[in-house]
């Protein structure tokens, strides 16, 4: 280890030569020794003597030497030095960006992200939120060579996924989808097709481990497994049920099980029996997967009857089905359905099952009368199961006989429905669609929410709507249309678009339209006062609150182990809130404009007028201004408040609803519409000391 005095002497020499790079390298290589003998701010001052570059000097001032361990200060300084104009950087929040400029006076870095141009960060925030992008990162590849990126994506989806894993680390399939969609690699509508192609390729790749459960990560292996004696010995001592399951499945997938020696099969049987016992009362889904595998490989221990009995108890099979990967639910259903009594139990549990389990039951046993009778009974109830409703209206051909004919239209043979007959156990199509409309209404949760989203997507699909209308008689078409049009619990924009789509499919339905008064849209404005105060709050957020939070994070890091560091976790949580607040406020300040409402008229209620209303409690006056204007004492209402929204567009003599307690309905009448008073206009001006 170098002598401290010698190190100081070398630093002084670097100062005389103005050799910042040499001094910085010297400090990095000998940081442990220097940290013991010299204060952090002393090291900073020594480095300052090695350069006259204003940017480097601002970096040294921007790094809080002494506010935390020297190692961290040096890492931050190295980051800042790397953030040169044109450098590619990575942010967890905004992806890949390019450094546009550095401001040594205000100590800020401006970065162009794809979704956030000219984004400014303080040095402290940049050190905490940005990393210099590695050369091999998938985002860097897209930036450097778009053609090669697109070729890899389209022609070798398996290799593309491997590059994503190398860039971001092992991840679940759900996380992989998020990364690919959010970064624009794959469109959301194309994800399923892309993943199917990628998965086929990855299954053939010995260096990739595809998990059975979507909640487990896809892993890149360092080397391929050879399945020799060493593997068998290590496997025979494995005690983790999940790893045992994965190892056996991989062994079978490689085609080694059939040709395996009896002693190898015996060891596999022993470990599977151990794994089944270990999963009992711990993980029902894992238990079901292991039980199915035991039966598939022909092993007799544990006994199949005992494993089935365990899953039947306390309806463990229902919870297991919900937790299993979709492609493995069928194996559990087949494992359980060893008799008519067992099948009857499965049919009875349809309302409790997840969608995948219901689909498997219908696919496997839909030709059996007992299954059809159970399904028909459920669908004739006033509240049909969400999963069954979704399955039937989405794949109605599975539930009857449909005869099609090819008809030549414009030189093409088009498949046209000639006739159909649903299972006699089912109610009419009109009733099924009524269940679907009801499912799309209101707020749902859990599995029902998933079904609601699927049904809403179906109603947004023109081809599906055309198919449903063809299955209905003219009178039922009108009833279906009117029932949907009367539903007020759907999202308004989706509801309106679907109603219009229905009238395009069946033009005669236009005569059954209920006319809805369209509300006038007003420009997004607010007073100069409110805009200035909001801008002032935003500047405080980015110039004071966020840098202070970064300092709290750095201070909390000094306490040690971050996984159990409450102060650090609190500070990081606060940072997420502040970043989200900054994004929202910045978007609002760009969308809302300051104004004086000089163009407002008194023809109707609009932002920039005073309204006199009369209700059960007498007359009251309110002034409706912009989105951020609010003053209870002066009866100033923001245009986005519920009361203001109910009044907007009304004229003198019109009635409107007064917001009240839930279930309470009161009305008032617009008596007079007045221009803004001088007092209100004075209130709207910028307060002293506030700027826009």
ZAMARGU-4260 file (C-alpha; in steps of 0.2 Angstrom, whole numbers, plus 5000, padded with zeros to 4 digits):
<rodrens>
0) 5000/5000/5000 | 5007/5017/4995 | 5013/5029/5009 | 5000/5043/5012 | 5014/5057/5011
5) 5019/5050/4994 | 5001/5050/4988 | 4999/5068/4993 | 5015/5072/4984 | 5009/5064/4968
10) 4992/5073/4970 | 5002/5090/4971 | 5012/5085/4956 | 4995/5082/4946 | 4990/5099/4952
15) 5005/5108/4945 | 5003/5099/4929 | 4984/5102/4929 | 4982/5083/4926 | 4964/5079/4932
20) 4963/5062/4924 | 4979/5056/4933 | 4974/5063/4950 | 4957/5055/4949 | 4964/5039/4944
25) 4976/5040/4958 | 4962/5044/4971 | 4952/5029/4964 | 4966/5017/4965 | 4971/5022/4983
30) 4954/5027/4990 | 4955/5016/5005 | 4972/5023/5011 | 4967/5041/5008 | 4950/5039/5016
35) 4959/5035/5033 | 4971/5050/5033 | 4963/5064/5023 | 4945/5071/5025 | 4934/5069/5010
40) 4933/5088/5007 | 4952/5089/5007 | 4952/5076/4993 | 4939/5086/4984 | 4950/5102/4986
45) 4965/5093/4980 | 4956/5087/4964 | 4950/5105/4961 | 4968/5111/4960 | 4971/5099/4945
50) 4959/5107/4933 | 4953/5124/4927 | 4939/5117/4917 | 4923/5125/4924 | 4912/5109/4920
55) 4924/5098/4930 | 4924/5110/4944 | 4905/5111/4945 | 4905/5092/4945 | 4917/5092/4961
60) 4906/5105/4969 | 4890/5095/4964 | 4896/5079/4972 | 4893/5079/4991 | 4911/5075/4997
65) 4910/5071/5015 | 4891/5068/5015 | 4893/5049/5013 | 4907/5036/5011 | 4921/5042/4999
70) 4918/5027/4988 | 4901/5033/4984 | 4907/5051/4981 | 4920/5044/4969 | 4907/5034/4960
75) 4896/5049/4958 | 4910/5059/4951 | 4914/5046/4939 | 4896/5045/4933 | 4896/5064/4930
80) 4912/5064/4921 | 4904/5051/4909 | 4888/5061/4906 | 4896/5071/4892 | 4885/5078/4878
85) 4881/5064/4866 | 4883/5050/4879 | 4869/5037/4880 | 4862/5035/4898 | 4849/5023/4905
90) 4835/5028/4917 | 4823/5016/4925 | 4809/5028/4923 | 4812/5034/4905 | 4823/5021/4897
95) 4837/5026/4885 | 4842/5045/4883 | 4856/5055/4876 | 4864/5069/4886 | 4860/5085/4877
100) 4870/5098/4887 | 4877/5102/4904 | 4875/5118/4913 | 4890/5121/4925 | 4882/5137/4932
105) 4866/5129/4938 | 4873/5112/4940 | 4860/5103/4929 | 4861/5090/4915 | 4848/5090/4900
110) 4844/5073/4893 | 4833/5069/4878 | 4823/5053/4881 | 4811/5046/4868 | 4796/5051/4878
115) 4803/5066/4888 | 4813/5078/4878 | 4824/5092/4886 | 4822/5084/4903 | 4833/5093/4916
120) 4840/5085/4931 | 4851/5092/4945 | 4868/5083/4946 | 4862/5074/4962 | 4847/5068/4954
125) 4857/5062/4938 | 4869/5053/4949 | 4854/5044/4958 | 4843/5041/4943 | 4855/5038/4928
130) 4868/5026/4923 | 4880/5026/4908 | 4872/5014/4895 | 4883/4998/4893 | 4888/4995/4875
135) 4879/4978/4874 | 4863/4984/4880 | 4848/4981/4869 | 4842/4999/4870 | 4860/5004/4864
140) 4859/4991/4850 | 4842/4999/4844 | 4850/5017/4844 | 4866/5012/4836 | 4860/5000/4822
145) 4841/5000/4820 | 4841/4988/4805 | 4851/4975/4815 | 4839/4977/4829 | 4824/4975/4818
150) 4831/4960/4810 | 4835/4951/4826 | 4818/4955/4833 | 4809/4948/4818 | 4820/4934/4812
155) 4827/4927/4829 | 4814/4931/4843 | 4822/4918/4854 | 4839/4927/4853 | 4831/4944/4855
160) 4824/4938/4871 | 4841/4932/4877 | 4848/4950/4873 | 4834/4957/4884 | 4838/4945/4898
165) 4857/4950/4896 | 4853/4968/4897 | 4840/4968/4911 | 4844/4951/4920 | 4833/4936/4924
170) 4814/4941/4924 | 4797/4934/4924 | 4787/4932/4908 | 4775/4946/4914 | 4790/4958/4917
175) 4798/4953/4900 | 4781/4958/4892 | 4781/4975/4901 | 4799/4978/4896 | 4796/4974/4878
180) 4780/4983/4876 | 4785/4999/4887 | 4801/5001/4877 | 4792/4999/4860 | 4801/4983/4855
185) 4784/4974/4852 | 4767/4981/4851 | 4755/4975/4865 | 4743/4967/4852 | 4758/4957/4844
190) 4765/4951/4861 | 4756/4934/4861 | 4762/4929/4844 | 4780/4936/4847 | 4781/4926/4863
195) 4775/4910/4856 | 4788/4911/4842 | 4802/4916/4855 | 4797/4902/4867 | 4798/4889/4854
200) 4816/4894/4850 | 4820/4896/4869 | 4814/4878/4873 | 4827/4872/4861 | 4841/4882/4869
205) 4850/4873/4883 | 4856/4889/4890 | 4839/4896/4894 | 4828/4889/4908 | 4809/4893/4905
210) 4799/4891/4921 | 4783/4882/4922 | 4775/4896/4932 | 4773/4914/4926 | 4778/4921/4943
215) 4795/4912/4942 | 4809/4921/4931 | 4817/4915/4915 | 4835/4912/4918 | 4850/4912/4907
220) 4862/4897/4912 | 4881/4899/4911 | 4883/4882/4903 | 4872/4867/4897 | 4868/4852/4908
225) 4876/4836/4903 | 4865/4824/4914 | 4880/4813/4918 | 4883/4804/4935 | 4887/4821/4943
230) 4870/4827/4939 | 4862/4812/4945 | 4871/4812/4961 | 4868/4831/4964 | 4849/4828/4960
235) 4847/4813/4972 | 4852/4825/4986 | 4841/4840/4980 | 4828/4845/4993 | 4819/4860/4985
240) 4802/4853/4978 | 4802/4867/4964 | 4820/4862/4958 | 4816/4844/4959 | 4801/4847/4948
245) 4810/4858/4935 | 4825/4846/4934 | 4814/4831/4931 | 4804/4840/4918 | 4820/4846/4909
250) 4826/4828/4910 | 4810/4821/4902 | 4810/4835/4889 | 4828/4830/4883 | 4821/4813/4879
255) 4832/4805/4893 | 4819/4797/4904 | 4813/4783/4892 | 4831/4777/4890 | 4836/4780/4908
260) 4843/4765/4918 | 4832/4758/4932 | 4843/4765/4946 | 4841/4782/4938 | 4822/4780/4937
265) 4822/4774/4955 | 4831/4790/4961 | 4819/4801/4951 | 4804/4792/4959 | 4812/4794/4976
270) 4815/4813/4974 | 4797/4815/4967 | 4789/4806/4982 | 4800/4817/4993 | 4794/4833/4984
275) 4776/4828/4984 | 4777/4826/5003 | 4787/4843/5005 | 4774/4852/4995 | 4759/4846/5005
280) 4751/4860/5015 | 4763/4872/5008 | 4760/4875/4990 | 4744/4867/4982 | 4748/4872/4964
285) 4765/4864/4966 | 4758/4848/4974 | 4746/4847/4959 | 4760/4848/4946 | 4770/4835/4955
290) 4756/4824/4957 | 4752/4825/4938 | 4770/4821/4934 | 4771/4806/4946 | 4756/4799/4937
295) 4763/4804/4919 | 4779/4794/4923 | 4770/4779/4929 | 4777/4779/4947 | 4766/4772/4961
300) 4772/4782/4976 | 4763/4792/4982 | 4747/4783/4977 | 4737/4793/4965 | 4721/4790/4976
305) 4730/4798/4990 | 4736/4813/4980 | 4718/4816/4973 | 4710/4815/4990 | 4722/4828/4997
310) 4717/4840/4982 | 4699/4837/4985 | 4700/4841/5003 | 4695/4859/5007 | 4693/4862/4988
315) 4712/4864/4986 | 4710/4860/4968 | 4701/4877/4965 | 4716/4887/4973 | 4728/4876/4964
320) 4720/4879/4947 | 4721/4898/4950 | 4739/4897/4954 | 4744/4885/4940 | 4752/4891/4924
325) 4738/4890/4911 | 4746/4876/4901 | 4746/4865/4916 | 4728/4867/4922 | 4722/4854/4910
330) 4734/4841/4917 | 4727/4843/4935 | 4709/4842/4928 | 4713/4826/4919 | 4722/4820/4935
335) 4707/4823/4946 | 4693/4817/4933 | 4695/4798/4936 | 4677/4794/4938 | 4659/4801/4935
340) 4658/4807/4953 | 4675/4816/4952 | 4668/4825/4936 | 4652/4830/4945 | 4663/4838/4958
345) 4672/4848/4945 | 4656/4853/4936 | 4649/4859/4953 | 4664/4870/4956 | 4663/4879/4939
350) 4657/4896/4947 | 4673/4895/4959 | 4685/4890/4945 | 4697/4902/4936 | 4694/4905/4917
355) 4707/4893/4912 | 4700/4878/4922 | 4682/4881/4915 | 4689/4881/4898 | 4698/4865/4901
360) 4682/4857/4908 | 4672/4862/4893 | 4685/4856/4881 | 4687/4839/4889 | 4670/4835/4894
365) 4658/4846/4884 | 4651/4832/4874 | 4645/4823/4890 | 4627/4826/4895 | 4631/4829/4914
370) 4643/4843/4909 | 4631/4851/4898 | 4617/4850/4911 | 4628/4858/4924 | 4633/4873/4912
375) 4615/4875/4906 | 4609/4877/4924 | 4622/4890/4929 | 4618/4900/4913 | 4599/4900/4917
380) 4602/4908/4934 | 4599/4927/4935 | 4618/4929/4939 | 4628/4918/4928 | 4646/4914/4932
385) 4658/4927/4925 | 4670/4914/4918 | 4657/4904/4910 | 4648/4919/4902 | 4665/4925/4895
390) 4669/4908/4888 | 4652/4905/4880 | 4650/4922/4871 | 4668/4923/4866 | 4669/4905/4859
395) 4650/4901/4856 | 4654/4889/4842 | 4660/4877/4855 | 4642/4876/4863 | 4632/4871/4848
400) 4631/4865/4830 | 4635/4879/4817 | 4634/4876/4799 | 4642/4888/4786 | 4642/4889/4768
405) 4654/4898/4756 | 4646/4911/4746 | 4655/4920/4731 | 4655/4939/4735 | 4666/4951/4724
410) 4676/4936/4717 | 4680/4929/4734 | 4672/4914/4744 | 4665/4921/4760 | 4660/4910/4774
415) 4642/4913/4779 | 4632/4906/4793 | 4617/4895/4786 | 4610/4889/4803 | 4615/4885/4820
420) 4608/4876/4835 | 4615/4879/4853 | 4615/4865/4866 | 4597/4862/4871 | 4603/4865/4889
425) 4608/4883/4886 | 4596/4898/4886 | 4594/4908/4870 | 4608/4919/4863 | 4598/4935/4869
430) 4599/4929/4887 | 4618/4925/4885 | 4621/4942/4879 | 4611/4950/4893 | 4623/4941/4905
435) 4638/4948/4895 | 4631/4966/4896 | 4629/4964/4915 | 4646/4958/4917 | 4653/4973/4908
440) 4645/4985/4920 | 4651/4992/4936 | 4668/4989/4946 | 4674/4971/4948 | 4689/4963/4956
445) 4700/4948/4955 | 4695/4935/4941 | 4679/4944/4938 | 4688/4959/4933 | 4699/4949/4920
450) 4682/4943/4913 | 4675/4960/4912 | 4690/4966/4903 | 4688/4952/4890 | 4670/4955/4888
455) 4673/4974/4885 | 4686/4970/4872 | 4673/4958/4863 | 4660/4972/4863 | 4674/4983/4855
460) 4676/4970/4841 | 4666/4974/4826 | 4668/4956/4819 | 4661/4949/4835 | 4646/4960/4836
465) 4642/4956/4818 | 4642/4937/4823 | 4631/4940/4838 | 4618/4950/4828 | 4617/4936/4815
470) 4613/4924/4829 | 4598/4935/4834 | 4581/4937/4827 | 4576/4955/4822 | 4566/4958/4838
475) 4580/4951/4849 | 4592/4963/4839 | 4582/4978/4845 | 4581/4971/4863 | 4600/4968/4863
480) 4604/4985/4857 | 4592/4994/4869 | 4598/4984/4884 | 4616/4989/4880 | 4611/5007/4876
485) 4602/5008/4893 | 4617/5002/4902 | 4625/5017/4911 | 4638/5008/4921 | 4650/5006/4906
490) 4664/5018/4902 | 4656/5032/4893 | 4668/5033/4878 | 4668/5014/4876 | 4649/5014/4877
495) 4646/5027/4865 | 4658/5020/4852 | 4650/5003/4854 | 4632/5010/4851 | 4638/5019/4835
500) 4647/5003/4830 | 4630/4993/4832 | 4621/5005/4821 | 4633/5003/4808 | 4631/4985/4808
505) 4612/4986/4809 | 4607/5003/4801 | 4589/5001/4806 | 4594/5002/4825 | 4597/5021/4822
510) 4578/5023/4825 | 4580/5016/4842 | 4594/5028/4847 | 4591/5039/4863 | 4598/5056/4860
515) 4611/5062/4873 | 4615/5080/4875 | 4633/5083/4871 | 4642/5094/4883 | 4652/5108/4876
520) 4671/5107/4878 | 4680/5122/4885 | 4699/5127/4883 | 4710/5122/4898 | 4713/5138/4906
525) 4716/5145/4923 | 4719/5163/4931 | 4736/5171/4931 | 4736/5170/4950 | 4733/5151/4950
530) 4745/5147/4936 | 4759/5157/4945 | 4756/5149/4961 | 4756/5132/4953 | 4772/5136/4944
535) 4780/5142/4960 | 4775/5125/4968 | 4783/5116/4953 | 4799/5126/4954 | 4801/5122/4973
540) 4798/5104/4969 | 4812/5102/4957 | 4824/5115/4965 | 4822/5111/4983 | 4811/5095/4987
545) 4819/5083/4975 | 4837/5088/4978 | 4834/5087/4997 | 4827/5070/4994 | 4842/5064/4985
550) 4853/5070/5000 | 4842/5060/5012 | 4844/5045/5001 | 4863/5047/5001 | 4863/5050/5020
555) 4852/5034/5023 | 4864/5024/5013 | 4878/5027/5026 | 4868/5017/5038 | 4872/5000/5029
560) 4862/4986/5023 | 4849/4993/5011 | 4837/4978/5012 | 4834/4982/5031 | 4837/5000/5030
565) 4820/5009/5035 | 4827/5026/5032 | 4833/5022/5015 | 4816/5014/5010 | 4806/5029/5016
570) 4817/5040/5006 | 4816/5030/4990 | 4797/5029/4992 | 4797/5048/4994 | 4807/5049/4978
575) 4795/5039/4968 | 4781/5050/4975 | 4791/5066/4970 | 4795/5060/4953 | 4777/5055/4949
580) 4772/5072/4956 | 4784/5081/4945 | 4778/5072/4929 | 4760/5076/4933 | 4763/5094/4937
585) 4774/5097/4922 | 4761/5089/4910 | 4748/5100/4919 | 4758/5116/4917 | 4760/5112/4898
590) 4742/5108/4895 | 4733/5122/4905 | 4736/5140/4900 | 4734/5156/4910 | 4721/5168/4905
595) 4710/5183/4910 | 4693/5176/4903 | 4691/5191/4893 | 4682/5181/4879 | 4668/5175/4891
600) 4650/5179/4887 | 4634/5179/4898 | 4624/5169/4885 | 4627/5153/4896 | 4637/5147/4910
605) 4655/5146/4906 | 4672/5148/4914 | 4674/5167/4917 | 4656/5172/4923 | 4647/5174/4940
610) 4631/5163/4941 | 4616/5167/4953 | 4606/5151/4956 | 4590/5148/4966 | 4586/5132/4975
615) 4577/5125/4991 | 4589/5135/5002 | 4587/5152/4993 | 4598/5161/4981 | 4617/5160/4980
620) 4630/5167/4969 | 4645/5157/4962 | 4660/5163/4951 | 4666/5149/4939 | 4684/5151/4934
625) 4698/5140/4927 | 4704/5123/4932 | 4715/5128/4947 | 4704/5142/4954 | 4696/5140/4970
630) 4692/5151/4985 | 4678/5146/4997 | 4676/5163/5005 | 4674/5172/4988 | 4663/5158/4981
635) 4675/5155/4967 | 4673/5137/4959 | 4686/5128/4949 | 4678/5123/4932 | 4682/5105/4935
640) 4672/5104/4952 | 4656/5094/4951 | 4645/5109/4954 | 4653/5119/4940 | 4652/5104/4928
645) 4633/5103/4932 | 4631/5121/4928 | 4642/5123/4912 | 4632/5126/4897 | 4616/5130/4906
650) 4606/5146/4902 | 4595/5157/4912 | 4580/5147/4917 | 4588/5130/4915 | 4588/5118/4930
655) 4603/5107/4935 | 4607/5095/4949 | 4615/5101/4965 | 4629/5089/4971 | 4623/5081/4988
660) 4625/5066/4999 | 4624/5049/4991 | 4606/5045/4986 | 4600/5063/4989 | 4595/5072/4973
665) 4592/5091/4973 | 4590/5103/4959 | 4592/5122/4957 | 4588/5135/4943 | 4600/5147/4935
670) 4593/5164/4939 | 4606/5176/4932 | 4623/5175/4923 | 4634/5190/4926 | 4651/5196/4920
675) 4666/5196/4932 | 4666/5209/4946 | 4681/5221/4948 | 4685/5212/4965 | 4686/5195/4956
680) 4697/5202/4942 | 4709/5209/4956 | 4709/5192/4964 | 4714/5184/4947 | 4730/5194/4945
685) 4748/5188/4949 | 4752/5190/4968 | 4767/5201/4972 | 4784/5191/4969 | 4776/5177/4959
690) 4781/5175/4941 | 4775/5164/4927
</rodrens>
